[in-house]
Amino acid sequence: MDNAGKAIDDAGITAKVKSSMLADDQVKGLQINVDTSNGTVTLTGSAQTAAEKQRAEQLATGVEGVR
């Protein structure tokens, strides 16, 4: 796949992960930044509890295309 295709896929993955976090009542999605590179998602920001951190990770790994 070319670089443009990868960028579009990464942007789509980022959007899906962010949307799932914003829709979840356990995660403060506005406090978590989502970056995607070649399907690998990196989450940065703050979680108030270990459970919130774990839930954010679960939501991210549950998105199709995330490695």
PDB file of N, CA, C, O and CB in Angstrom:
ATOM      1  N   MET A   1       0.850  -1.172   0.000  1.00  0.00           N
ATOM      2  CA  MET A   1       0.000   0.000   0.000  1.00  0.00           C
ATOM      3  C   MET A   1       0.899   1.239   0.000  1.00  0.00           C
ATOM      4  O   MET A   1       1.955   1.233   0.633  1.00  0.00           O
ATOM      5  CB  MET A   1      -0.969  -0.004   1.228  1.00  0.00           C
ATOM      6  N   ASP A   2       0.506   2.266  -0.679  1.00  0.00           N
ATOM      7  CA  ASP A   2       1.316   3.486  -0.740  1.00  0.00           C
ATOM      8  C   ASP A   2       1.127   4.343   0.514  1.00  0.00           C
ATOM      9  O   ASP A   2       0.261   4.067   1.344  1.00  0.00           O
ATOM     10  CB  ASP A   2       0.956   4.301  -1.992  1.00  0.00           C
ATOM     11  N   ASN A   3       1.942   5.373   0.635  1.00  0.00           N
ATOM     12  CA  ASN A   3       1.901   6.226   1.821  1.00  0.00           C
ATOM     13  C   ASN A   3       0.558   6.925   2.001  1.00  0.00           C
ATOM     14  O   ASN A   3       0.091   7.089   3.128  1.00  0.00           O
ATOM     15  CB  ASN A   3       2.998   7.258   1.747  1.00  0.00           C
ATOM     16  N   ALA A   4      -0.064   7.336   0.903  1.00  0.00           N
ATOM     17  CA  ALA A   4      -1.372   7.999   1.007  1.00  0.00           C
ATOM     18  C   ALA A   4      -2.409   7.046   1.579  1.00  0.00           C
ATOM     19  O   ALA A   4      -3.224   7.433   2.417  1.00  0.00           O
ATOM     20  CB  ALA A   4      -1.833   8.519  -0.370  1.00  0.00           C
ATOM     21  N   GLY A   5      -2.376   5.797   1.124  1.00  0.00           N
ATOM     22  CA  GLY A   5      -3.309   4.793   1.635  1.00  0.00           C
ATOM     23  C   GLY A   5      -3.093   4.516   3.102  1.00  0.00           C
ATOM     24  O   GLY A   5      -4.056   4.361   3.853  1.00  0.00           O
ATOM     25  N   LYS A   6      -1.830   4.450   3.527  1.00  0.00           N
ATOM     26  CA  LYS A   6      -1.519   4.231   4.938  1.00  0.00           C
ATOM     27  C   LYS A   6      -1.998   5.400   5.788  1.00  0.00           C
ATOM     28  O   LYS A   6      -2.530   5.207   6.881  1.00  0.00           O
ATOM     29  CB  LYS A   6      -0.014   4.022   5.129  1.00  0.00           C
ATOM     30  N   ALA A   7      -1.804   6.616   5.275  1.00  0.00           N
ATOM     31  CA  ALA A   7      -2.224   7.802   6.017  1.00  0.00           C
ATOM     32  C   ALA A   7      -3.732   7.824   6.197  1.00  0.00           C
ATOM     33  O   ALA A   7      -4.228   8.183   7.264  1.00  0.00           O
ATOM     34  CB  ALA A   7      -1.763   9.072   5.305  1.00  0.00           C
ATOM     35  N   ILE A   8      -4.460   7.443   5.159  1.00  0.00           N
ATOM     36  CA  ILE A   8      -5.921   7.407   5.240  1.00  0.00           C
ATOM     37  C   ILE A   8      -6.354   6.334   6.235  1.00  0.00           C
ATOM     38  O   ILE A   8      -7.243   6.568   7.054  1.00  0.00           O
ATOM     39  CB  ILE A   8      -6.547   7.140   3.844  1.00  0.00           C
ATOM     40  N   ASP A   9      -5.724   5.147   6.167  1.00  0.00           N
ATOM     41  CA  ASP A   9      -6.054   4.085   7.112  1.00  0.00           C
ATOM     42  C   ASP A   9      -5.760   4.513   8.542  1.00  0.00           C
ATOM     43  O   ASP A   9      -6.574   4.298   9.440  1.00  0.00           O
ATOM     44  CB  ASP A   9      -5.280   2.813   6.776  1.00  0.00           C
ATOM     45  N   ASP A  10      -4.595   5.119   8.752  1.00  0.00           N
ATOM     46  CA  ASP A  10      -4.230   5.576  10.092  1.00  0.00           C
ATOM     47  C   ASP A  10      -5.202   6.632  10.606  1.00  0.00           C
ATOM     48  O   ASP A  10      -5.593   6.604  11.773  1.00  0.00           O
ATOM     49  CB  ASP A  10      -2.809   6.132  10.093  1.00  0.00           C
ATOM     50  N   ALA A  11      -5.587   7.551   9.749  1.00  0.00           N
ATOM     51  CA  ALA A  11      -6.538   8.588  10.151  1.00  0.00           C
ATOM     52  C   ALA A  11      -7.885   7.972  10.520  1.00  0.00           C
ATOM     53  O   ALA A  11      -8.525   8.397  11.482  1.00  0.00           O
ATOM     54  CB  ALA A  11      -6.717   9.620   9.025  1.00  0.00           C
ATOM     55  N   GLY A  12      -8.305   6.986   9.764  1.00  0.00           N
ATOM     56  CA  GLY A  12      -9.566   6.301  10.056  1.00  0.00           C
ATOM     57  C   GLY A  12      -9.514   5.553  11.370  1.00  0.00           C
ATOM     58  O   GLY A  12     -10.472   5.575  12.144  1.00  0.00           O
ATOM     59  N   ILE A  13      -8.394   4.888  11.625  1.00  0.00           N
ATOM     60  CA  ILE A  13      -8.228   4.166  12.888  1.00  0.00           C
ATOM     61  C   ILE A  13      -8.253   5.155  14.050  1.00  0.00           C
ATOM     62  O   ILE A  13      -8.925   4.930  15.057  1.00  0.00           O
ATOM     63  CB  ILE A  13      -6.903   3.350  12.891  1.00  0.00           C
ATOM     64  N   THR A  14      -7.512   6.255  13.898  1.00  0.00           N
ATOM     65  CA  THR A  14      -7.486   7.271  14.945  1.00  0.00           C
ATOM     66  C   THR A  14      -8.892   7.781  15.239  1.00  0.00           C
ATOM     67  O   THR A  14      -9.280   7.912  16.399  1.00  0.00           O
ATOM     68  CB  THR A  14      -6.574   8.433  14.541  1.00  0.00           C
ATOM     69  N   ALA A  15      -9.638   8.064  14.202  1.00  0.00           N
ATOM     70  CA  ALA A  15     -11.005   8.577  14.371  1.00  0.00           C
ATOM     71  C   ALA A  15     -11.898   7.556  15.069  1.00  0.00           C
ATOM     72  O   ALA A  15     -12.694   7.923  15.934  1.00  0.00           O
ATOM     73  CB  ALA A  15     -11.608   8.953  13.010  1.00  0.00           C
ATOM     74  N   LYS A  16     -11.777   6.288  14.706  1.00  0.00           N
ATOM     75  CA  LYS A  16     -12.606   5.250  15.326  1.00  0.00           C
ATOM     76  C   LYS A  16     -12.256   5.065  16.798  1.00  0.00           C
ATOM     77  O   LYS A  16     -13.142   4.921  17.640  1.00  0.00           O
ATOM     78  CB  LYS A  16     -12.442   3.924  14.581  1.00  0.00           C
ATOM     79  N   VAL A  17     -10.955   5.069  17.102  1.00  0.00           N
ATOM     80  CA  VAL A  17     -10.538   4.922  18.503  1.00  0.00           C
ATOM     81  C   VAL A  17     -11.038   6.106  19.319  1.00  0.00           C
ATOM     82  O   VAL A  17     -11.606   5.930  20.397  1.00  0.00           O
ATOM     83  CB  VAL A  17      -8.993   4.806  18.612  1.00  0.00           C
ATOM     84  N   LYS A  18     -10.828   7.300  18.806  1.00  0.00           N
ATOM     85  CA  LYS A  18     -11.247   8.508  19.533  1.00  0.00           C
ATOM     86  C   LYS A  18     -12.762   8.518  19.728  1.00  0.00           C
ATOM     87  O   LYS A  18     -13.251   8.851  20.807  1.00  0.00           O
ATOM     88  CB  LYS A  18     -10.798   9.784  18.776  1.00  0.00           C
ATOM     89  N   SER A  19     -13.491   8.158  18.696  1.00  0.00           N
ATOM     90  CA  SER A  19     -14.958   8.116  18.798  1.00  0.00           C
ATOM     91  C   SER A  19     -15.424   7.121  19.852  1.00  0.00           C
ATOM     92  O   SER A  19     -16.347   7.400  20.616  1.00  0.00           O
ATOM     93  CB  SER A  19     -15.572   7.758  17.447  1.00  0.00           C
ATOM     94  N   SER A  20     -14.781   5.961  19.886  1.00  0.00           N
ATOM     95  CA  SER A  20     -15.186   4.957  20.870  1.00  0.00           C
ATOM     96  C   SER A  20     -14.905   5.440  22.289  1.00  0.00           C
ATOM     97  O   SER A  20     -15.662   5.139  23.212  1.00  0.00           O
ATOM     98  CB  SER A  20     -14.461   3.629  20.612  1.00  0.00           C
ATOM     99  N   MET A  21     -13.815   6.190  22.463  1.00  0.00           N
ATOM    100  CA  MET A  21     -13.512   6.728  23.793  1.00  0.00           C
ATOM    101  C   MET A  21     -14.485   7.833  24.192  1.00  0.00           C
ATOM    102  O   MET A  21     -14.906   7.908  25.346  1.00  0.00           O
ATOM    103  CB  MET A  21     -12.082   7.261  23.832  1.00  0.00           C
ATOM    104  N   LEU A  22     -14.835   8.677  23.251  1.00  0.00           N
ATOM    105  CA  LEU A  22     -15.774   9.752  23.550  1.00  0.00           C
ATOM    106  C   LEU A  22     -17.165   9.216  23.869  1.00  0.00           C
ATOM    107  O   LEU A  22     -17.905   9.823  24.643  1.00  0.00           O
ATOM    108  CB  LEU A  22     -15.849  10.720  22.384  1.00  0.00           C
ATOM    109  N   ALA A  23     -17.518   8.081  23.275  1.00  0.00           N
ATOM    110  CA  ALA A  23     -18.834   7.489  23.500  1.00  0.00           C
ATOM    111  C   ALA A  23     -18.899   6.662  24.782  1.00  0.00           C
ATOM    112  O   ALA A  23     -19.986   6.335  25.260  1.00  0.00           O
ATOM    113  CB  ALA A  23     -19.213   6.625  22.321  1.00  0.00           C
ATOM    114  N   ASP A  24     -17.744   6.327  25.333  1.00  0.00           N
ATOM    115  CA  ASP A  24     -17.693   5.476  26.519  1.00  0.00           C
ATOM    116  C   ASP A  24     -17.822   6.322  27.785  1.00  0.00           C
ATOM    117  O   ASP A  24     -17.183   7.367  27.906  1.00  0.00           O
ATOM    118  CB  ASP A  24     -16.380   4.662  26.547  1.00  0.00           C
ATOM    119  N   ASP A  25     -18.648   5.871  28.723  1.00  0.00           N
ATOM    120  CA  ASP A  25     -18.857   6.653  29.940  1.00  0.00           C
ATOM    121  C   ASP A  25     -17.794   6.411  31.010  1.00  0.00           C
ATOM    122  O   ASP A  25     -17.785   7.094  32.034  1.00  0.00           O
ATOM    123  CB  ASP A  25     -20.211   6.345  30.507  1.00  0.00           C
ATOM    124  N   GLN A  26     -16.901   5.449  30.787  1.00  0.00           N
ATOM    125  CA  GLN A  26     -15.844   5.155  31.757  1.00  0.00           C
ATOM    126  C   GLN A  26     -14.543   5.887  31.451  1.00  0.00           C
ATOM    127  O   GLN A  26     -13.661   5.979  32.305  1.00  0.00           O
ATOM    128  CB  GLN A  26     -15.585   3.670  31.799  1.00  0.00           C
ATOM    129  N   VAL A  27     -14.428   6.408  30.229  1.00  0.00           N
ATOM    130  CA  VAL A  27     -13.178   7.023  29.787  1.00  0.00           C
ATOM    131  C   VAL A  27     -13.412   8.508  29.517  1.00  0.00           C
ATOM    132  O   VAL A  27     -14.420   8.881  28.916  1.00  0.00           O
ATOM    133  CB  VAL A  27     -12.626   6.313  28.516  1.00  0.00           C
ATOM    134  N   LYS A  28     -12.507   9.330  29.950  1.00  0.00           N
ATOM    135  CA  LYS A  28     -12.558  10.764  29.661  1.00  0.00           C
ATOM    136  C   LYS A  28     -11.830  10.985  28.336  1.00  0.00           C
ATOM    137  O   LYS A  28     -10.654  11.348  28.320  1.00  0.00           O
ATOM    138  CB  LYS A  28     -11.910  11.621  30.829  1.00  0.00           C
ATOM    139  N   GLY A  29     -12.526  10.767  27.241  1.00  0.00           N
ATOM    140  CA  GLY A  29     -11.944  10.799  25.905  1.00  0.00           C
ATOM    141  C   GLY A  29     -11.279  12.101  25.526  1.00  0.00           C
ATOM    142  O   GLY A  29     -10.360  12.106  24.706  1.00  0.00           O
ATOM    143  N   LEU A  30     -11.716  13.203  26.099  1.00  0.00           N
ATOM    144  CA  LEU A  30     -11.111  14.496  25.774  1.00  0.00           C
ATOM    145  C   LEU A  30      -9.732  14.650  26.397  1.00  0.00           C
ATOM    146  O   LEU A  30      -8.962  15.521  25.990  1.00  0.00           O
ATOM    147  CB  LEU A  30     -12.012  15.628  26.237  1.00  0.00           C
ATOM    148  N   GLN A  31      -9.414  13.820  27.373  1.00  0.00           N
ATOM    149  CA  GLN A  31      -8.121  13.914  28.042  1.00  0.00           C
ATOM    150  C   GLN A  31      -7.092  12.937  27.478  1.00  0.00           C
ATOM    151  O   GLN A  31      -5.963  12.875  27.964  1.00  0.00           O
ATOM    152  CB  GLN A  31      -8.292  13.669  29.521  1.00  0.00           C
ATOM    153  N   ILE A  32      -7.478  12.173  26.452  1.00  0.00           N
ATOM    154  CA  ILE A  32      -6.588  11.175  25.874  1.00  0.00           C
ATOM    155  C   ILE A  32      -6.350  11.504  24.405  1.00  0.00           C
ATOM    156  O   ILE A  32      -7.288  11.666  23.624  1.00  0.00           O
ATOM    157  CB  ILE A  32      -7.176   9.750  26.031  1.00  0.00           C
ATOM    158  N   ASN A  33      -5.075  11.598  24.054  1.00  0.00           N
ATOM    159  CA  ASN A  33      -4.678  11.849  22.677  1.00  0.00           C
ATOM    160  C   ASN A  33      -4.418  10.507  21.991  1.00  0.00           C
ATOM    161  O   ASN A  33      -3.818   9.611  22.584  1.00  0.00           O
ATOM    162  CB  ASN A  33      -3.416  12.767  22.616  1.00  0.00           C
ATOM    163  N   VAL A  34      -4.866  10.371  20.754  1.00  0.00           N
ATOM    164  CA  VAL A  34      -4.701   9.137  19.998  1.00  0.00           C
ATOM    165  C   VAL A  34      -3.856   9.432  18.764  1.00  0.00           C
ATOM    166  O   VAL A  34      -4.205  10.286  17.949  1.00  0.00           O
ATOM    167  CB  VAL A  34      -6.080   8.531  19.600  1.00  0.00           C
ATOM    168  N   ASP A  35      -2.744   8.719  18.638  1.00  0.00           N
ATOM    169  CA  ASP A  35      -1.888   8.815  17.452  1.00  0.00           C
ATOM    170  C   ASP A  35      -1.762   7.430  16.850  1.00  0.00           C
ATOM    171  O   ASP A  35      -1.630   6.442  17.572  1.00  0.00           O
ATOM    172  CB  ASP A  35      -0.480   9.405  17.801  1.00  0.00           C
ATOM    173  N   THR A  36      -1.803   7.357  15.512  1.00  0.00           N
ATOM    174  CA  THR A  36      -1.694   6.077  14.826  1.00  0.00           C
ATOM    175  C   THR A  36      -0.634   6.163  13.748  1.00  0.00           C
ATOM    176  O   THR A  36      -0.596   7.118  12.973  1.00  0.00           O
ATOM    177  CB  THR A  36      -3.044   5.660  14.223  1.00  0.00           C
ATOM    178  N   SER A  37       0.230   5.154  13.703  1.00  0.00           N
ATOM    179  CA  SER A  37       1.260   5.055  12.676  1.00  0.00           C
ATOM    180  C   SER A  37       1.343   3.610  12.215  1.00  0.00           C
ATOM    181  O   SER A  37       1.710   2.722  12.983  1.00  0.00           O
ATOM    182  CB  SER A  37       2.638   5.553  13.205  1.00  0.00           C
ATOM    183  N   ASN A  38       1.000   3.383  10.954  1.00  0.00           N
ATOM    184  CA  ASN A  38       1.010   2.034  10.380  1.00  0.00           C
ATOM    185  C   ASN A  38       0.181   1.048  11.201  1.00  0.00           C
ATOM    186  O   ASN A  38       0.561  -0.111  11.362  1.00  0.00           O
ATOM    187  CB  ASN A  38       2.440   1.527  10.268  1.00  0.00           C
ATOM    188  N   GLY A  39      -0.940   1.514  11.710  1.00  0.00           N
ATOM    189  CA  GLY A  39      -1.850   0.657  12.464  1.00  0.00           C
ATOM    190  C   GLY A  39      -1.525   0.529  13.941  1.00  0.00           C
ATOM    191  O   GLY A  39      -2.302  -0.049  14.700  1.00  0.00           O
ATOM    192  N   THR A  40      -0.383   1.064  14.356  1.00  0.00           N
ATOM    193  CA  THR A  40      -0.008   1.026  15.771  1.00  0.00           C
ATOM    194  C   THR A  40      -0.524   2.288  16.449  1.00  0.00           C
ATOM    195  O   THR A  40      -0.184   3.403  16.054  1.00  0.00           O
ATOM    196  CB  THR A  40       1.538   0.895  15.944  1.00  0.00           C
ATOM    197  N   VAL A  41      -1.342   2.097  17.467  1.00  0.00           N
ATOM    198  CA  VAL A  41      -1.974   3.216  18.163  1.00  0.00           C
ATOM    199  C   VAL A  41      -1.207   3.526  19.442  1.00  0.00           C
ATOM    200  O   VAL A  41      -0.858   2.630  20.210  1.00  0.00           O
ATOM    201  CB  VAL A  41      -3.456   2.901  18.482  1.00  0.00           C
ATOM    202  N   THR A  42      -0.954   4.809  19.651  1.00  0.00           N
ATOM    203  CA  THR A  42      -0.337   5.279  20.882  1.00  0.00           C
ATOM    204  C   THR A  42      -1.311   6.210  21.586  1.00  0.00           C
ATOM    205  O   THR A  42      -1.816   7.167  21.000  1.00  0.00           O
ATOM    206  CB  THR A  42       1.015   5.994  20.599  1.00  0.00           C
ATOM    207  N   LEU A  43      -1.562   5.912  22.842  1.00  0.00           N
ATOM    208  CA  LEU A  43      -2.453   6.738  23.653  1.00  0.00           C
ATOM    209  C   LEU A  43      -1.605   7.534  24.635  1.00  0.00           C
ATOM    210  O   LEU A  43      -0.744   6.976  25.315  1.00  0.00           O
ATOM    211  CB  LEU A  43      -3.515   5.867  24.403  1.00  0.00           C
ATOM    212  N   THR A  44      -1.850   8.828  24.706  1.00  0.00           N
ATOM    213  CA  THR A  44      -1.173   9.671  25.691  1.00  0.00           C
ATOM    214  C   THR A  44      -2.211  10.553  26.359  1.00  0.00           C
ATOM    215  O   THR A  44      -3.254  10.862  25.782  1.00  0.00           O
ATOM    216  CB  THR A  44      -0.049  10.532  25.031  1.00  0.00           C
ATOM    217  N   GLY A  45      -1.912  10.942  27.554  1.00  0.00           N
ATOM    218  CA  GLY A  45      -2.838  11.787  28.301  1.00  0.00           C
ATOM    219  C   GLY A  45      -2.929  11.309  29.717  1.00  0.00           C
ATOM    220  O   GLY A  45      -2.016  10.658  30.227  1.00  0.00           O
ATOM    221  N   SER A  46      -4.027  11.629  30.355  1.00  0.00           N
ATOM    222  CA  SER A  46      -4.170  11.249  31.750  1.00  0.00           C
ATOM    223  C   SER A  46      -5.432  10.427  31.965  1.00  0.00           C
ATOM    224  O   SER A  46      -6.487  10.678  31.383  1.00  0.00           O
ATOM    225  CB  SER A  46      -4.189  12.486  32.638  1.00  0.00           C
ATOM    226  N   ALA A  47      -5.269   9.437  32.828  1.00  0.00           N
ATOM    227  CA  ALA A  47      -6.390   8.618  33.274  1.00  0.00           C
ATOM    228  C   ALA A  47      -6.445   8.760  34.787  1.00  0.00           C
ATOM    229  O   ALA A  47      -5.412   8.726  35.455  1.00  0.00           O
ATOM    230  CB  ALA A  47      -6.238   7.102  32.829  1.00  0.00           C
ATOM    231  N   GLN A  48      -7.622   8.915  35.317  1.00  0.00           N
ATOM    232  CA  GLN A  48      -7.756   9.140  36.754  1.00  0.00           C
ATOM    233  C   GLN A  48      -7.567   7.864  37.562  1.00  0.00           C
ATOM    234  O   GLN A  48      -7.187   7.919  38.732  1.00  0.00           O
ATOM    235  CB  GLN A  48      -9.108   9.737  37.058  1.00  0.00           C
ATOM    236  N   THR A  49      -7.830   6.719  36.945  1.00  0.00           N
ATOM    237  CA  THR A  49      -7.695   5.447  37.652  1.00  0.00           C
ATOM    238  C   THR A  49      -7.063   4.413  36.734  1.00  0.00           C
ATOM    239  O   THR A  49      -7.015   4.591  35.517  1.00  0.00           O
ATOM    240  CB  THR A  49      -9.066   4.951  38.163  1.00  0.00           C
ATOM    241  N   ALA A  50      -6.582   3.335  37.330  1.00  0.00           N
ATOM    242  CA  ALA A  50      -6.037   2.223  36.549  1.00  0.00           C
ATOM    243  C   ALA A  50      -7.135   1.586  35.695  1.00  0.00           C
ATOM    244  O   ALA A  50      -6.875   1.122  34.585  1.00  0.00           O
ATOM    245  CB  ALA A  50      -5.397   1.164  37.480  1.00  0.00           C
ATOM    246  N   ALA A  51      -8.353   1.567  36.216  1.00  0.00           N
ATOM    247  CA  ALA A  51      -9.474   0.998  35.463  1.00  0.00           C
ATOM    248  C   ALA A  51      -9.762   1.821  34.212  1.00  0.00           C
ATOM    249  O   ALA A  51     -10.064   1.263  33.157  1.00  0.00           O
ATOM    250  CB  ALA A  51     -10.730   0.921  36.345  1.00  0.00           C
ATOM    251  N   GLU A  52      -9.669   3.145  34.326  1.00  0.00           N
ATOM    252  CA  GLU A  52      -9.895   4.006  33.170  1.00  0.00           C
ATOM    253  C   GLU A  52      -8.812   3.779  32.115  1.00  0.00           C
ATOM    254  O   GLU A  52      -9.102   3.729  30.920  1.00  0.00           O
ATOM    255  CB  GLU A  52      -9.927   5.489  33.596  1.00  0.00           C
ATOM    256  N   LYS A  53      -7.581   3.643  32.559  1.00  0.00           N
ATOM    257  CA  LYS A  53      -6.474   3.366  31.639  1.00  0.00           C
ATOM    258  C   LYS A  53      -6.698   2.041  30.919  1.00  0.00           C
ATOM    259  O   LYS A  53      -6.540   1.955  29.701  1.00  0.00           O
ATOM    260  CB  LYS A  53      -5.130   3.340  32.397  1.00  0.00           C
ATOM    261  N   GLN A  54      -7.063   1.021  31.668  1.00  0.00           N
ATOM    262  CA  GLN A  54      -7.303  -0.291  31.081  1.00  0.00           C
ATOM    263  C   GLN A  54      -8.463  -0.241  30.084  1.00  0.00           C
ATOM    264  O   GLN A  54      -8.396  -0.861  29.022  1.00  0.00           O
ATOM    265  CB  GLN A  54      -7.592  -1.321  32.181  1.00  0.00           C
ATOM    266  N   ARG A  55      -9.504   0.480  30.417  1.00  0.00           N
ATOM    267  CA  ARG A  55     -10.669   0.599  29.523  1.00  0.00           C
ATOM    268  C   ARG A  55     -10.277   1.305  28.231  1.00  0.00           C
ATOM    269  O   ARG A  55     -10.717   0.900  27.155  1.00  0.00           O
ATOM    270  CB  ARG A  55     -11.821   1.365  30.220  1.00  0.00           C
ATOM    271  N   ALA A  56      -9.463   2.348  28.314  1.00  0.00           N
ATOM    272  CA  ALA A  56      -8.994   3.053  27.121  1.00  0.00           C
ATOM    273  C   ALA A  56      -8.201   2.107  26.227  1.00  0.00           C
ATOM    274  O   ALA A  56      -8.361   2.121  25.007  1.00  0.00           O
ATOM    275  CB  ALA A  56      -8.132   4.273  27.510  1.00  0.00           C
ATOM    276  N   GLU A  57      -7.355   1.291  26.829  1.00  0.00           N
ATOM    277  CA  GLU A  57      -6.579   0.311  26.067  1.00  0.00           C
ATOM    278  C   GLU A  57      -7.489  -0.717  25.408  1.00  0.00           C
ATOM    279  O   GLU A  57      -7.278  -1.089  24.254  1.00  0.00           O
ATOM    280  CB  GLU A  57      -5.567  -0.392  26.976  1.00  0.00           C
ATOM    281  N   GLN A  58      -8.499  -1.173  26.140  1.00  0.00           N
ATOM    282  CA  GLN A  58      -9.465  -2.134  25.590  1.00  0.00           C
ATOM    283  C   GLN A  58     -10.195  -1.548  24.384  1.00  0.00           C
ATOM    284  O   GLN A  58     -10.350  -2.209  23.358  1.00  0.00           O
ATOM    285  CB  GLN A  58     -10.482  -2.550  26.668  1.00  0.00           C
ATOM    286  N   LEU A  59     -10.634  -0.315  24.521  1.00  0.00           N
ATOM    287  CA  LEU A  59     -11.356   0.329  23.419  1.00  0.00           C
ATOM    288  C   LEU A  59     -10.469   0.458  22.198  1.00  0.00           C
ATOM    289  O   LEU A  59     -10.917   0.219  21.076  1.00  0.00           O
ATOM    290  CB  LEU A  59     -11.871   1.708  23.841  1.00  0.00           C
ATOM    291  N   ALA A  60      -9.216   0.834  22.401  1.00  0.00           N
ATOM    292  CA  ALA A  60      -8.293   0.999  21.278  1.00  0.00           C
ATOM    293  C   ALA A  60      -8.017  -0.332  20.578  1.00  0.00           C
ATOM    294  O   ALA A  60      -8.059  -0.413  19.351  1.00  0.00           O
ATOM    295  CB  ALA A  60      -6.979   1.617  21.760  1.00  0.00           C
ATOM    296  N   THR A  61      -7.738  -1.363  21.354  1.00  0.00           N
ATOM    297  CA  THR A  61      -7.413  -2.649  20.736  1.00  0.00           C
ATOM    298  C   THR A  61      -8.636  -3.300  20.091  1.00  0.00           C
ATOM    299  O   THR A  61      -8.498  -4.198  19.260  1.00  0.00           O
ATOM    300  CB  THR A  61      -6.817  -3.590  21.774  1.00  0.00           C
ATOM    301  N   GLY A  62      -9.823  -2.852  20.471  1.00  0.00           N
ATOM    302  CA  GLY A  62     -11.041  -3.403  19.889  1.00  0.00           C
ATOM    303  C   GLY A  62     -11.399  -2.830  18.526  1.00  0.00           C
ATOM    304  O   GLY A  62     -12.335  -3.306  17.884  1.00  0.00           O
ATOM    305  N   VAL A  63     -10.671  -1.821  18.079  1.00  0.00           N
ATOM    306  CA  VAL A  63     -10.954  -1.193  16.792  1.00  0.00           C
ATOM    307  C   VAL A  63     -10.271  -1.983  15.683  1.00  0.00           C
ATOM    308  O   VAL A  63      -9.092  -2.322  15.785  1.00  0.00           O
ATOM    309  CB  VAL A  63     -10.486   0.287  16.780  1.00  0.00           C
ATOM    310  N   GLU A  64     -11.009  -2.267  14.640  1.00  0.00           N
ATOM    311  CA  GLU A  64     -10.471  -3.008  13.500  1.00  0.00           C
ATOM    312  C   GLU A  64      -9.293  -2.269  12.885  1.00  0.00           C
ATOM    313  O   GLU A  64      -9.368  -1.064  12.648  1.00  0.00           O
ATOM    314  CB  GLU A  64     -11.558  -3.238  12.445  1.00  0.00           C
ATOM    315  N   GLY A  65      -8.210  -2.985  12.625  1.00  0.00           N
ATOM    316  CA  GLY A  65      -7.035  -2.399  11.996  1.00  0.00           C
ATOM    317  C   GLY A  65      -5.931  -2.041  12.965  1.00  0.00           C
ATOM    318  O   GLY A  65      -4.805  -1.758  12.555  1.00  0.00           O
ATOM    319  N   VAL A  66      -6.253  -2.051  14.272  1.00  0.00           N
ATOM    320  CA  VAL A  66      -5.234  -1.732  15.289  1.00  0.00           C
ATOM    321  C   VAL A  66      -4.343  -2.950  15.481  1.00  0.00           C
ATOM    322  O   VAL A  66      -4.809  -4.084  15.596  1.00  0.00           O
ATOM    323  CB  VAL A  66      -5.894  -1.306  16.652  1.00  0.00           C
ATOM    324  N   ARG A  67      -3.047  -2.674  15.510  1.00  0.00           N
ATOM    325  CA  ARG A  67      -2.076  -3.762  15.737  1.00  0.00           C
ATOM    326  C   ARG A  67      -1.634  -3.776  17.169  1.00  0.00           C
ATOM    327  O   ARG A  67      -0.821  -4.616  17.555  1.00  0.00           O
ATOM    328  CB  ARG A  67      -0.858  -3.621  14.820  1.00  0.00           C
TER     329      ARG A  67
END
